[in-house]
Structures are given as C-alpha cells and as structure tokens.
C-alpha cells in the first residue's frame, strides 16, 4: 500500500502523477472513495480536481491537484479521459507503455501545453 502523503510532501514531490492512496490523507477521505468517483463520469465532477481513470488505474496530476488545493477552480473534462483511453489503446498496440503516454498527455493538458 502506498503511503499517504502530507501536503508538504505533495508540494515537494517530483512525481508528475499521484495515486488516491497518496492524496487521501490531505483530503481526509478513503482512497477507495476517490477511485469510485474517478471511474464514474458523473461522480468524477464532484471531486473538484482532474483525475485520469484508465482500466483499474486512477492517477491524479500533481500540479493540477496542487492548484485545486490552492483554491484554483478547474473544469473537469470527461472528454480528456475518453481521449486518453483512445490514445492508450493505440499506444499499447504499438508496444509503448500507456502509463508513460498518460503522464505526458496529462502534463500537456493540465500544465497549459494545449491551448
């Protein structure tokens, strides 16, 4: 099981993506609640921060999560998840690792790389 991180640890991490286990302590909720909401398009909107749910994996972009904690509003787009799933399918069929592509994709989207 992954360690629950403190806000300070999240701010200092070099990881581009976090897990529900890592952020649950800061949010004061169970990691499973985050996973359940992340997988449901309607419930995902109630989280208030972007998540990427592909198969059984749920990842949270670190920079976007920190912006959420700092009070910045973010419109969670479910189309991002659909695009990510499509890209992952294409990438996996070509032999690349989908998780690496998801990380690059989330950085581009959530860090302002796509206008």
Biopython code that builds the backbone (N, CA, C, O; Angstrom):
import numpy as np
from Bio.PDB.StructureBuilder import StructureBuilder

atoms = [
    (1, "UNK", "N", (0.835, -1.180, 0.000)),
    (1, "UNK", "CA", (0.000, 0.000, 0.000)),
    (1, "UNK", "C", (0.885, 1.251, 0.000)),
    (1, "UNK", "O", (1.898, 1.305, 0.698)),
    (2, "UNK", "N", (0.504, 2.219, -0.764)),
    (2, "UNK", "CA", (1.251, 3.467, -0.882)),
    (2, "UNK", "C", (1.009, 4.339, 0.348)),
    (2, "UNK", "O", (-0.090, 4.362, 0.902)),
    (3, "UNK", "N", (2.024, 5.037, 0.753)),
    (3, "UNK", "CA", (1.948, 5.922, 1.915)),
    (3, "UNK", "C", (1.083, 7.138, 1.620)),
    (3, "UNK", "O", (1.138, 7.703, 0.528)),
    (4, "UNK", "N", (0.281, 7.536, 2.609)),
    (4, "UNK", "CA", (-0.455, 8.790, 2.499)),
    (4, "UNK", "C", (0.549, 9.920, 2.666)),
    (4, "UNK", "O", (1.357, 9.924, 3.594)),
    (5, "UNK", "N", (0.480, 10.869, 1.757)),
    (5, "UNK", "CA", (1.421, 11.984, 1.799)),
    (5, "UNK", "C", (0.810, 13.181, 2.509)),
    (5, "UNK", "O", (-0.405, 13.378, 2.493)),
    (6, "UNK", "N", (1.661, 13.967, 3.127)),
    (6, "UNK", "CA", (1.225, 15.236, 3.706)),
    (6, "UNK", "C", (1.214, 16.279, 2.583)),
    (6, "UNK", "O", (1.762, 16.050, 1.505)),
    (7, "UNK", "N", (0.591, 17.411, 2.851)),
    (7, "UNK", "CA", (0.570, 18.484, 1.859)),
    (7, "UNK", "C", (1.995, 18.913, 1.525)),
    (7, "UNK", "O", (2.317, 19.155, 0.362)),
    (8, "UNK", "N", (2.837, 19.005, 2.529)),
    (8, "UNK", "CA", (4.232, 19.399, 2.293)),
    (8, "UNK", "C", (4.938, 18.388, 1.386)),
    (8, "UNK", "O", (5.682, 18.775, 0.485)),
    (9, "UNK", "N", (4.708, 17.107, 1.621)),
    (9, "UNK", "CA", (5.327, 16.068, 0.790)),
    (9, "UNK", "C", (4.820, 16.131, -0.645)),
    (9, "UNK", "O", (5.582, 15.911, -1.586)),
    (10, "UNK", "N", (3.540, 16.430, -0.813)),
    (10, "UNK", "CA", (2.986, 16.550, -2.170)),
    (10, "UNK", "C", (3.607, 17.746, -2.875)),
    (10, "UNK", "O", (3.952, 17.663, -4.054)),
    (11, "UNK", "N", (3.751, 18.852, -2.162)),
    (11, "UNK", "CA", (4.360, 20.048, -2.765)),
    (11, "UNK", "C", (5.817, 19.798, -3.154)),
    (11, "UNK", "O", (6.300, 20.387, -4.121)),
    (12, "UNK", "N", (6.516, 18.948, -2.433)),
    (12, "UNK", "CA", (7.937, 18.703, -2.677)),
    (12, "UNK", "C", (8.210, 17.534, -3.626)),
    (12, "UNK", "O", (9.350, 17.343, -4.051)),
    (13, "UNK", "N", (7.194, 16.760, -3.961)),
    (13, "UNK", "CA", (7.434, 15.573, -4.778)),
    (13, "UNK", "C", (7.825, 15.942, -6.208)),
    (13, "UNK", "O", (7.421, 16.975, -6.741)),
    (14, "UNK", "N", (8.610, 15.075, -6.797)),
    (14, "UNK", "CA", (8.981, 15.254, -8.208)),
    (14, "UNK", "C", (8.072, 14.425, -9.113)),
    (14, "UNK", "O", (8.206, 14.463, -10.336)),
    (15, "UNK", "N", (7.152, 13.679, -8.511)),
    (15, "UNK", "CA", (6.245, 12.832, -9.285)),
    (15, "UNK", "C", (5.240, 13.696, -10.053)),
    (15, "UNK", "O", (4.701, 14.659, -9.505)),
    (16, "UNK", "N", (4.993, 13.361, -11.293)),
    (16, "UNK", "CA", (4.021, 14.117, -12.076)),
    (16, "UNK", "C", (2.595, 13.638, -11.842)),
    (16, "UNK", "O", (1.640, 14.369, -12.105)),
    (17, "UNK", "N", (2.448, 12.399, -11.344)),
    (17, "UNK", "CA", (1.129, 11.841, -11.066)),
    (17, "UNK", "C", (1.115, 11.255, -9.656)),
    (17, "UNK", "O", (2.110, 10.700, -9.188)),
    (18, "UNK", "N", (-0.025, 11.389, -8.993)),
    (18, "UNK", "CA", (-0.211, 10.845, -7.654)),
    (18, "UNK", "C", (-1.292, 9.771, -7.691)),
    (18, "UNK", "O", (-2.040, 9.661, -8.662)),
    (19, "UNK", "N", (-1.363, 8.989, -6.634)),
    (19, "UNK", "CA", (-2.391, 7.959, -6.526)),
    (19, "UNK", "C", (-3.430, 8.390, -5.490)),
    (19, "UNK", "O", (-3.169, 9.273, -4.672)),
    (20, "UNK", "N", (-4.607, 7.766, -5.528)),
    (20, "UNK", "CA", (-5.612, 8.059, -4.493)),
    (20, "UNK", "C", (-5.079, 7.810, -3.077)),
    (20, "UNK", "O", (-5.410, 8.557, -2.156)),
    (21, "UNK", "N", (-4.262, 6.772, -2.896)),
    (21, "UNK", "CA", (-3.690, 6.500, -1.575)),
    (21, "UNK", "C", (-2.845, 7.681, -1.094)),
    (21, "UNK", "O", (-2.900, 8.054, 0.077)),
    (22, "UNK", "N", (-2.074, 8.259, -1.998)),
    (22, "UNK", "CA", (-1.169, 9.341, -1.618)),
    (22, "UNK", "C", (-1.908, 10.623, -1.242)),
    (22, "UNK", "O", (-1.463, 11.336, -0.342)),
    (23, "UNK", "N", (-3.014, 10.934, -1.899)),
    (23, "UNK", "CA", (-3.710, 12.201, -1.645)),
    (23, "UNK", "C", (-4.833, 12.082, -0.611)),
    (23, "UNK", "O", (-5.336, 13.099, -0.133)),
    (24, "UNK", "N", (-5.227, 10.867, -0.263)),
    (24, "UNK", "CA", (-6.382, 10.695, 0.619)),
    (24, "UNK", "C", (-6.190, 11.323, 1.996)),
    (24, "UNK", "O", (-7.152, 11.813, 2.587)),
    (25, "UNK", "N", (-4.973, 11.317, 2.511)),
    (25, "UNK", "CA", (-4.727, 11.920, 3.815)),
    (25, "UNK", "C", (-4.971, 13.420, 3.819)),
    (25, "UNK", "O", (-5.541, 13.957, 4.769)),
    (26, "UNK", "N", (-4.547, 14.089, 2.771)),
    (26, "UNK", "CA", (-4.739, 15.538, 2.655)),
    (26, "UNK", "C", (-6.223, 15.870, 2.514)),
    (26, "UNK", "O", (-6.695, 16.879, 3.039)),
    (27, "UNK", "N", (-6.947, 15.016, 1.805)),
    (27, "UNK", "CA", (-8.374, 15.256, 1.586)),
    (27, "UNK", "C", (-9.237, 14.785, 2.755)),
    (27, "UNK", "O", (-10.392, 15.193, 2.882)),
    (28, "UNK", "N", (-8.680, 13.929, 3.604)),
    (28, "UNK", "CA", (-9.434, 13.421, 4.737)),
    (28, "UNK", "C", (-10.533, 12.446, 4.337)),
    (28, "UNK", "O", (-11.626, 12.452, 4.904)),
    (29, "UNK", "N", (-10.229, 11.617, 3.361)),
    (29, "UNK", "CA", (-11.208, 10.636, 2.897)),
    (29, "UNK", "C", (-10.495, 9.321, 2.576)),
    (29, "UNK", "O", (-9.266, 9.254, 2.562)),
    (30, "UNK", "N", (-11.274, 8.297, 2.324)),
    (30, "UNK", "CA", (-10.717, 6.998, 1.979)),
    (30, "UNK", "C", (-10.261, 6.990, 0.521)),
    (30, "UNK", "O", (-10.931, 7.569, -0.334)),
    (31, "UNK", "N", (-9.147, 6.352, 0.227)),
    (31, "UNK", "CA", (-8.678, 6.270, -1.161)),
    (31, "UNK", "C", (-9.723, 5.623, -2.082)),
    (31, "UNK", "O", (-9.844, 6.001, -3.247)),
    (32, "UNK", "N", (-10.463, 4.664, -1.563)),
    (32, "UNK", "CA", (-11.467, 3.984, -2.383)),
    (32, "UNK", "C", (-12.559, 4.949, -2.831)),
    (32, "UNK", "O", (-13.097, 4.797, -3.928)),
    (33, "UNK", "N", (-12.899, 5.938, -2.005)),
    (33, "UNK", "CA", (-13.898, 6.930, -2.400)),
    (33, "UNK", "C", (-13.413, 7.698, -3.632)),
    (33, "UNK", "O", (-14.194, 7.987, -4.538)),
    (34, "UNK", "N", (-12.140, 8.020, -3.656)),
    (34, "UNK", "CA", (-11.574, 8.732, -4.810)),
    (34, "UNK", "C", (-11.638, 7.828, -6.042)),
    (34, "UNK", "O", (-12.018, 8.278, -7.123)),
    (35, "UNK", "N", (-11.270, 6.565, -5.882)),
    (35, "UNK", "CA", (-11.290, 5.631, -7.017)),
    (35, "UNK", "C", (-12.697, 5.452, -7.577)),
    (35, "UNK", "O", (-12.892, 5.468, -8.792)),
    (36, "UNK", "N", (-13.667, 5.284, -6.697)),
    (36, "UNK", "CA", (-15.057, 5.088, -7.135)),
    (36, "UNK", "C", (-15.544, 6.305, -7.900)),
    (36, "UNK", "O", (-16.139, 6.172, -8.969)),
    (37, "UNK", "N", (-15.299, 7.479, -7.364)),
    (37, "UNK", "CA", (-15.738, 8.707, -8.045)),
    (37, "UNK", "C", (-14.988, 8.934, -9.354)),
    (37, "UNK", "O", (-15.564, 9.420, -10.326)),
    (38, "UNK", "N", (-13.722, 8.586, -9.378)),
    (38, "UNK", "CA", (-12.922, 8.793, -10.586)),
    (38, "UNK", "C", (-13.420, 7.941, -11.747)),
    (38, "UNK", "O", (-13.313, 8.345, -12.905)),
    (39, "UNK", "N", (-13.957, 6.779, -11.448)),
    (39, "UNK", "CA", (-14.398, 5.861, -12.507)),
    (39, "UNK", "C", (-15.792, 6.165, -13.025)),
    (39, "UNK", "O", (-16.180, 5.658, -14.077)),
    (40, "UNK", "N", (-16.549, 6.978, -12.313)),
    (40, "UNK", "CA", (-17.917, 7.316, -12.718)),
    (40, "UNK", "C", (-17.926, 8.737, -13.282)),
    (40, "UNK", "O", (-17.597, 9.682, -12.566)),
    (41, "UNK", "N", (-18.296, 8.903, -14.555)),
    (41, "UNK", "CA", (-18.234, 10.235, -15.181)),
    (41, "UNK", "C", (-19.016, 11.317, -14.432)),
    (41, "UNK", "O", (-18.581, 12.468, -14.389)),
    (42, "UNK", "N", (-20.148, 10.972, -13.849)),
    (42, "UNK", "CA", (-20.931, 11.969, -13.118)),
    (42, "UNK", "C", (-20.306, 12.274, -11.755)),
    (42, "UNK", "O", (-20.217, 13.437, -11.361)),
    (43, "UNK", "N", (-19.878, 11.248, -11.044)),
    (43, "UNK", "CA", (-19.260, 11.453, -9.734)),
    (43, "UNK", "C", (-17.888, 12.113, -9.838)),
    (43, "UNK", "O", (-17.459, 12.805, -8.915)),
    (44, "UNK", "N", (-17.203, 11.899, -10.957)),
    (44, "UNK", "CA", (-15.874, 12.481, -11.158)),
    (44, "UNK", "C", (-15.933, 14.001, -11.022)),
    (44, "UNK", "O", (-15.006, 14.628, -10.509)),
    (45, "UNK", "N", (-17.029, 14.576, -11.487)),
    (45, "UNK", "CA", (-17.173, 16.033, -11.432)),
    (45, "UNK", "C", (-17.204, 16.547, -10.000)),
    (45, "UNK", "O", (-16.842, 17.697, -9.752)),
    (46, "UNK", "N", (-17.633, 15.714, -9.050)),
    (46, "UNK", "CA", (-17.732, 16.151, -7.654)),
    (46, "UNK", "C", (-16.388, 16.192, -6.944)),
    (46, "UNK", "O", (-16.284, 16.752, -5.853)),
    (47, "UNK", "N", (-15.368, 15.612, -7.541)),
    (47, "UNK", "CA", (-14.055, 15.627, -6.900)),
    (47, "UNK", "C", (-13.474, 17.039, -6.856)),
    (47, "UNK", "O", (-12.864, 17.430, -5.861)),
    (48, "UNK", "N", (-13.661, 17.801, -7.927)),
    (48, "UNK", "CA", (-13.135, 19.159, -7.969)),
    (48, "UNK", "C", (-11.729, 19.267, -8.508)),
    (48, "UNK", "O", (-11.222, 20.374, -8.686)),
    (49, "UNK", "N", (-11.089, 18.151, -8.772)),
    (49, "UNK", "CA", (-9.752, 18.145, -9.350)),
    (49, "UNK", "C", (-9.720, 17.068, -10.428)),
    (49, "UNK", "O", (-10.495, 16.113, -10.368)),
    (50, "UNK", "N", (-8.840, 17.206, -11.406)),
    (50, "UNK", "CA", (-8.802, 16.242, -12.501)),
    (50, "UNK", "C", (-8.214, 14.900, -12.079)),
    (50, "UNK", "O", (-7.291, 14.833, -11.268)),
    (51, "UNK", "N", (-8.757, 13.861, -12.635)),
    (51, "UNK", "CA", (-8.232, 12.510, -12.435)),
    (51, "UNK", "C", (-8.196, 11.817, -13.787)),
    (51, "UNK", "O", (-8.943, 12.170, -14.700)),
    (52, "UNK", "N", (-7.340, 10.850, -13.900)),
    (52, "UNK", "CA", (-7.288, 10.035, -15.108)),
    (52, "UNK", "C", (-7.553, 8.599, -14.685)),
    (52, "UNK", "O", (-6.769, 8.004, -13.946)),
    (53, "UNK", "N", (-8.655, 8.051, -15.155)),
    (53, "UNK", "CA", (-9.023, 6.681, -14.826)),
    (53, "UNK", "C", (-9.007, 5.859, -16.103)),
    (53, "UNK", "O", (-9.816, 6.077, -17.005)),
    (54, "UNK", "N", (-8.089, 4.922, -16.172)),
    (54, "UNK", "CA", (-7.975, 4.032, -17.324)),
    (54, "UNK", "C", (-7.882, 2.619, -16.766)),
    (54, "UNK", "O", (-6.918, 2.262, -16.088)),
    (55, "UNK", "N", (-8.893, 1.832, -17.064)),
    (55, "UNK", "CA", (-8.944, 0.485, -16.502)),
    (55, "UNK", "C", (-9.040, 0.565, -14.993)),
    (55, "UNK", "O", (-9.884, 1.288, -14.464)),
    (56, "UNK", "N", (-8.199, -0.158, -14.300)),
    (56, "UNK", "CA", (-8.229, -0.143, -12.842)),
    (56, "UNK", "C", (-7.322, 0.932, -12.250)),
    (56, "UNK", "O", (-7.272, 1.101, -11.031)),
    (57, "UNK", "N", (-6.620, 1.644, -13.089)),
    (57, "UNK", "CA", (-5.691, 2.668, -12.602)),
    (57, "UNK", "C", (-6.366, 4.022, -12.481)),
    (57, "UNK", "O", (-7.131, 4.432, -13.354)),
    (58, "UNK", "N", (-6.074, 4.702, -11.398)),
    (58, "UNK", "CA", (-6.540, 6.071, -11.200)),
    (58, "UNK", "C", (-5.312, 6.903, -10.847)),
    (58, "UNK", "O", (-4.597, 6.600, -9.892)),
    (59, "UNK", "N", (-5.082, 7.935, -11.617)),
    (59, "UNK", "CA", (-3.937, 8.822, -11.393)),
    (59, "UNK", "C", (-4.438, 10.254, -11.294)),
    (59, "UNK", "O", (-5.436, 10.627, -11.911)),
    (60, "UNK", "N", (-3.728, 11.045, -10.507)),
    (60, "UNK", "CA", (-4.084, 12.436, -10.273)),
    (60, "UNK", "C", (-2.873, 13.293, -10.642)),
    (60, "UNK", "O", (-1.807, 13.142, -10.045)),
    (61, "UNK", "N", (-3.025, 14.191, -11.620)),
    (61, "UNK", "CA", (-1.904, 15.062, -11.991)),
    (61, "UNK", "C", (-1.500, 15.956, -10.810)),
    (61, "UNK", "O", (-2.326, 16.700, -10.281)),
    (62, "UNK", "N", (-0.255, 15.882, -10.411)),
    (62, "UNK", "CA", (0.222, 16.574, -9.216)),
    (62, "UNK", "C", (0.001, 18.076, -9.283)),
    (62, "UNK", "O", (-0.550, 18.660, -8.349)),
    (63, "UNK", "N", (0.419, 18.708, -10.367)),
    (63, "UNK", "CA", (0.308, 20.165, -10.452)),
    (63, "UNK", "C", (-1.145, 20.621, -10.420)),
    (63, "UNK", "O", (-1.468, 21.616, -9.772)),
    (64, "UNK", "N", (-2.015, 19.908, -11.107)),
    (64, "UNK", "CA", (-3.431, 20.268, -11.102)),
    (64, "UNK", "C", (-4.042, 20.052, -9.718)),
    (64, "UNK", "O", (-4.882, 20.838, -9.280)),
    (65, "UNK", "N", (-3.623, 18.991, -9.031)),
    (65, "UNK", "CA", (-4.128, 18.731, -7.682)),
    (65, "UNK", "C", (-3.700, 19.852, -6.731)),
    (65, "UNK", "O", (-4.492, 20.299, -5.901)),
    (66, "UNK", "N", (-2.462, 20.301, -6.850)),
    (66, "UNK", "CA", (-1.990, 21.400, -6.008)),
    (66, "UNK", "C", (-2.741, 22.693, -6.301)),
    (66, "UNK", "O", (-3.037, 23.461, -5.385)),
    (67, "UNK", "N", (-3.051, 22.938, -7.575)),
    (67, "UNK", "CA", (-3.844, 24.124, -7.915)),
    (67, "UNK", "C", (-5.221, 24.033, -7.262)),
    (67, "UNK", "O", (-5.737, 25.029, -6.756)),
    (68, "UNK", "N", (-5.817, 22.837, -7.274)),
    (68, "UNK", "CA", (-7.107, 22.623, -6.619)),
    (68, "UNK", "C", (-6.997, 22.935, -5.128)),
    (68, "UNK", "O", (-7.851, 23.634, -4.583)),
    (69, "UNK", "N", (-5.969, 22.433, -4.469)),
    (69, "UNK", "CA", (-5.795, 22.675, -3.039)),
    (69, "UNK", "C", (-5.571, 24.158, -2.741)),
    (69, "UNK", "O", (-5.939, 24.651, -1.675)),
    (70, "UNK", "N", (-4.965, 24.860, -3.697)),
    (70, "UNK", "CA", (-4.711, 26.289, -3.524)),
    (70, "UNK", "C", (-5.928, 27.146, -3.852)),
    (70, "UNK", "O", (-5.869, 28.373, -3.771)),
    (71, "UNK", "N", (-7.028, 26.501, -4.220)),
    (71, "UNK", "CA", (-8.273, 27.227, -4.458)),
    (71, "UNK", "C", (-8.571, 27.572, -5.898)),
    (71, "UNK", "O", (-9.586, 28.210, -6.175)),
    (72, "UNK", "N", (-7.719, 27.173, -6.823)),
    (72, "UNK", "CA", (-7.999, 27.439, -8.232)),
    (72, "UNK", "C", (-9.110, 26.519, -8.715)),
    (72, "UNK", "O", (-9.107, 25.322, -8.429)),
    (73, "UNK", "N", (-10.049, 27.080, -9.439)),
    (73, "UNK", "CA", (-11.124, 26.257, -9.974)),
    (73, "UNK", "C", (-10.638, 25.547, -11.232)),
    (73, "UNK", "O", (-9.794, 26.063, -11.965)),
    (74, "UNK", "N", (-11.173, 24.381, -11.465)),
    (74, "UNK", "CA", (-10.806, 23.610, -12.641)),
    (74, "UNK", "C", (-12.039, 22.908, -13.164)),
    (74, "UNK", "O", (-12.724, 22.220, -12.408)),
    (75, "UNK", "N", (-12.334, 23.067, -14.438)),
    (75, "UNK", "CA", (-13.464, 22.366, -15.043)),
    (75, "UNK", "C", (-12.973, 21.000, -15.488)),
    (75, "UNK", "O", (-12.165, 20.895, -16.410)),
    (76, "UNK", "N", (-13.455, 19.967, -14.844)),
    (76, "UNK", "CA", (-13.027, 18.611, -15.167)),
    (76, "UNK", "C", (-13.714, 18.182, -16.451)),
    (76, "UNK", "O", (-14.941, 18.134, -16.526)),
    (77, "UNK", "N", (-12.929, 17.880, -17.437)),
    (77, "UNK", "CA", (-13.443, 17.491, -18.745)),
    (77, "UNK", "C", (-13.403, 15.983, -18.896)),
    (77, "UNK", "O", (-12.327, 15.385, -18.896)),
    (78, "UNK", "N", (-14.554, 15.372, -19.023)),
    (78, "UNK", "CA", (-14.584, 13.924, -19.196)),
    (78, "UNK", "C", (-14.068, 13.535, -20.577)),
    (78, "UNK", "O", (-13.678, 12.385, -20.781)),
    (79, "UNK", "N", (-14.058, 14.463, -21.528)),
    (79, "UNK", "CA", (-13.532, 14.151, -22.853)),
    (79, "UNK", "C", (-12.036, 13.851, -22.801)),
    (79, "UNK", "O", (-11.520, 13.119, -23.646)),
    (80, "UNK", "N", (-11.343, 14.407, -21.822)),
    (80, "UNK", "CA", (-9.921, 14.129, -21.667)),
    (80, "UNK", "C", (-9.726, 12.644, -21.398)),
    (80, "UNK", "O", (-8.819, 12.022, -21.951)),
    (81, "UNK", "N", (-10.580, 12.074, -20.545)),
    (81, "UNK", "CA", (-10.470, 10.652, -20.228)),
    (81, "UNK", "C", (-10.743, 9.795, -21.461)),
    (81, "UNK", "O", (-10.063, 8.794, -21.688)),
    (82, "UNK", "N", (-11.734, 10.185, -22.252)),
    (82, "UNK", "CA", (-12.043, 9.422, -23.466)),
    (82, "UNK", "C", (-10.865, 9.470, -24.433)),
    (82, "UNK", "O", (-10.498, 8.456, -25.028)),
    (83, "UNK", "N", (-10.283, 10.639, -24.584)),
    (83, "UNK", "CA", (-9.127, 10.790, -25.461)),
    (83, "UNK", "C", (-7.962, 9.959, -24.946)),
    (83, "UNK", "O", (-7.273, 9.296, -25.722)),
    (84, "UNK", "N", (-7.739, 9.996, -23.623)),
    (84, "UNK", "CA", (-6.640, 9.231, -23.043)),
    (84, "UNK", "C", (-6.814, 7.738, -23.283)),
    (84, "UNK", "O", (-5.851, 7.046, -23.613)),
    (85, "UNK", "N", (-8.026, 7.242, -23.120)),
    (85, "UNK", "CA", (-8.281, 5.816, -23.348)),
    (85, "UNK", "C", (-8.007, 5.442, -24.803)),
    (85, "UNK", "O", (-7.414, 4.401, -25.084)),
    (86, "UNK", "N", (-8.440, 6.290, -25.712)),
    (86, "UNK", "CA", (-8.218, 6.020, -27.135)),
    (86, "UNK", "C", (-6.724, 6.000, -27.445)),
    (86, "UNK", "O", (-6.230, 5.105, -28.131)),
    (87, "UNK", "N", (-6.027, 6.981, -26.938)),
    (87, "UNK", "CA", (-4.587, 7.060, -27.175)),
    (87, "UNK", "C", (-3.886, 5.851, -26.569)),
    (87, "UNK", "O", (-2.988, 5.278, -27.186)),
    (88, "UNK", "N", (-4.293, 5.459, -25.355)),
    (88, "UNK", "CA", (-3.666, 4.294, -24.698)),
    (88, "UNK", "C", (-3.839, 3.042, -25.533)),
    (88, "UNK", "O", (-2.903, 2.255, -25.676)),
    (89, "UNK", "N", (-5.022, 2.851, -26.081)),
    (89, "UNK", "CA", (-5.250, 1.676, -26.914)),
    (89, "UNK", "C", (-4.334, 1.659, -28.114)),
    (89, "UNK", "O", (-3.768, 0.622, -28.459)),
    (90, "UNK", "N", (-4.186, 2.806, -28.750)),
    (90, "UNK", "CA", (-3.324, 2.902, -29.919)),
    (90, "UNK", "C", (-1.854, 2.708, -29.539)),
    (90, "UNK", "O", (-1.100, 2.051, -30.257)),
    (91, "UNK", "N", (-1.466, 3.277, -28.423)),
    (91, "UNK", "CA", (-0.084, 3.184, -27.978)),
    (91, "UNK", "C", (0.269, 1.752, -27.593)),
    (91, "UNK", "O", (1.315, 1.239, -27.991)),
    (92, "UNK", "N", (-0.607, 1.104, -26.814)),
    (92, "UNK", "CA", (-0.327, -0.263, -26.385)),
    (92, "UNK", "C", (-0.219, -1.210, -27.571)),
    (92, "UNK", "O", (0.583, -2.144, -27.555)),
    (93, "UNK", "N", (-1.027, -0.970, -28.596)),
    (93, "UNK", "CA", (-0.938, -1.840, -29.767)),
    (93, "UNK", "C", (0.375, -1.634, -30.517)),
    (93, "UNK", "O", (0.807, -2.504, -31.274)),
    (94, "UNK", "N", (1.005, -0.483, -30.304)),
    (94, "UNK", "CA", (2.292, -0.236, -30.962)),
    (94, "UNK", "C", (3.471, -0.636, -30.074)),
    (94, "UNK", "O", (4.623, -0.544, -30.497)),
    (95, "UNK", "N", (3.186, -1.083, -28.833)),
    (95, "UNK", "CA", (4.252, -1.570, -27.966)),
    (95, "UNK", "C", (4.776, -0.572, -26.950)),
    (95, "UNK", "O", (5.621, -0.935, -26.133)),
    (96, "UNK", "N", (4.309, 0.673, -26.966)),
    (96, "UNK", "CA", (4.767, 1.640, -25.979)),
    (96, "UNK", "C", (3.985, 1.459, -24.683)),
    (96, "UNK", "O", (2.920, 0.842, -24.683)),
    (97, "UNK", "N", (4.500, 1.987, -23.592)),
    (97, "UNK", "CA", (3.812, 1.903, -22.302)),
    (97, "UNK", "C", (2.781, 3.010, -22.182)),
    (97, "UNK", "O", (3.104, 4.194, -22.276)),
    (98, "UNK", "N", (1.538, 2.607, -21.974)),
    (98, "UNK", "CA", (0.433, 3.561, -21.907)),
    (98, "UNK", "C", (0.576, 4.528, -20.742)),
    (98, "UNK", "O", (0.227, 5.701, -20.869)),
    (99, "UNK", "N", (1.082, 4.056, -19.615)),
    (99, "UNK", "CA", (1.186, 4.936, -18.457)),
    (99, "UNK", "C", (2.129, 6.104, -18.731)),
    (99, "UNK", "O", (1.862, 7.227, -18.303)),
    (100, "UNK", "N", (3.227, 5.851, -19.438)),
    (100, "UNK", "CA", (4.157, 6.931, -19.780)),
    (100, "UNK", "C", (3.477, 7.958, -20.678)),
    (100, "UNK", "O", (3.680, 9.162, -20.522)),
    (101, "UNK", "N", (2.679, 7.479, -21.608)),
    (101, "UNK", "CA", (1.966, 8.380, -22.509)),
    (101, "UNK", "C", (0.929, 9.182, -21.737)),
    (101, "UNK", "O", (0.762, 10.375, -21.990)),
    (102, "UNK", "N", (0.230, 8.549, -20.798)),
    (102, "UNK", "CA", (-0.758, 9.258, -19.984)),
    (102, "UNK", "C", (-0.104, 10.379, -19.193)),
    (102, "UNK", "O", (-0.656, 11.473, -19.080)),
    (103, "UNK", "N", (1.044, 10.109, -18.659)),
    (103, "UNK", "CA", (1.747, 11.141, -17.890)),
    (103, "UNK", "C", (2.091, 12.319, -18.788)),
    (103, "UNK", "O", (1.866, 13.473, -18.422)),
    (104, "UNK", "N", (2.639, 12.027, -19.966)),
    (104, "UNK", "CA", (2.973, 13.121, -20.903)),
    (104, "UNK", "C", (1.719, 13.873, -21.327)),
    (104, "UNK", "O", (1.724, 15.101, -21.399)),
    (105, "UNK", "N", (0.639, 13.137, -21.608)),
    (105, "UNK", "CA", (-0.614, 13.759, -22.025)),
    (105, "UNK", "C", (-1.169, 14.656, -20.929)),
    (105, "UNK", "O", (-1.596, 15.776, -21.208)),
    (106, "UNK", "N", (-1.172, 14.183, -19.685)),
    (106, "UNK", "CA", (-1.715, 14.988, -18.593)),
    (106, "UNK", "C", (-0.876, 16.239, -18.369)),
    (106, "UNK", "O", (-1.416, 17.307, -18.081)),
    (107, "UNK", "N", (0.426, 16.111, -18.497)),
    (107, "UNK", "CA", (1.282, 17.287, -18.345)),
    (107, "UNK", "C", (0.961, 18.320, -19.413)),
    (107, "UNK", "O", (0.911, 19.517, -19.131)),
    (108, "UNK", "N", (0.746, 17.863, -20.625)),
    (108, "UNK", "CA", (0.419, 18.787, -21.706)),
    (108, "UNK", "C", (-0.907, 19.481, -21.449)),
    (108, "UNK", "O", (-1.023, 20.690, -21.649)),
    (109, "UNK", "N", (-1.902, 18.737, -21.009)),
    (109, "UNK", "CA", (-3.243, 19.297, -20.800)),
    (109, "UNK", "C", (-3.292, 20.167, -19.570)),
    (109, "UNK", "O", (-3.718, 21.320, -19.640)),
    (110, "UNK", "N", (-2.859, 19.632, -18.437)),
    (110, "UNK", "CA", (-3.039, 20.320, -17.163)),
    (110, "UNK", "C", (-1.972, 21.350, -16.872)),
    (110, "UNK", "O", (-2.158, 22.177, -15.980)),
    (111, "UNK", "N", (-0.885, 21.334, -17.572)),
    (111, "UNK", "CA", (0.158, 22.323, -17.347)),
    (111, "UNK", "C", (0.144, 23.411, -18.409)),
    (111, "UNK", "O", (1.092, 24.188, -18.520)),
    (112, "UNK", "N", (-0.917, 23.468, -19.179)),
    (112, "UNK", "CA", (-1.083, 24.546, -20.142)),
    (112, "UNK", "C", (-0.392, 24.330, -21.475)),
    (112, "UNK", "O", (-0.232, 25.280, -22.241)),
    (113, "UNK", "N", (0.023, 23.100, -21.773)),
    (113, "UNK", "CA", (0.702, 22.830, -23.025)),
    (113, "UNK", "C", (-0.216, 22.767, -24.222)),
    (113, "UNK", "O", (0.241, 22.843, -25.363)),
    (114, "UNK", "N", (-1.517, 22.627, -23.975)),
    (114, "UNK", "CA", (-2.501, 22.612, -25.064)),
    (114, "UNK", "C", (-3.399, 23.817, -24.894)),
    (114, "UNK", "O", (-3.997, 24.001, -23.834)),
    (115, "UNK", "N", (-3.499, 24.629, -25.909)),
    (115, "UNK", "CA", (-4.340, 25.841, -25.822)),
    (115, "UNK", "C", (-5.643, 25.636, -26.526)),
    (115, "UNK", "O", (-6.476, 26.542, -26.558)),
]
sb = StructureBuilder()
sb.init_structure("model")
sb.init_model(0)
sb.init_chain("A")
sb.init_seg("    ")
for serial, (resi, resn, name, xyz) in enumerate(atoms, 1):
    if name == "N":
        sb.init_residue(resn, " ", resi, " ")
    sb.init_atom(name, np.array(xyz, "f"), 0.0, 1.0, " ", f" {name:<3s}", serial, name[0])
structure = sb.get_structure()
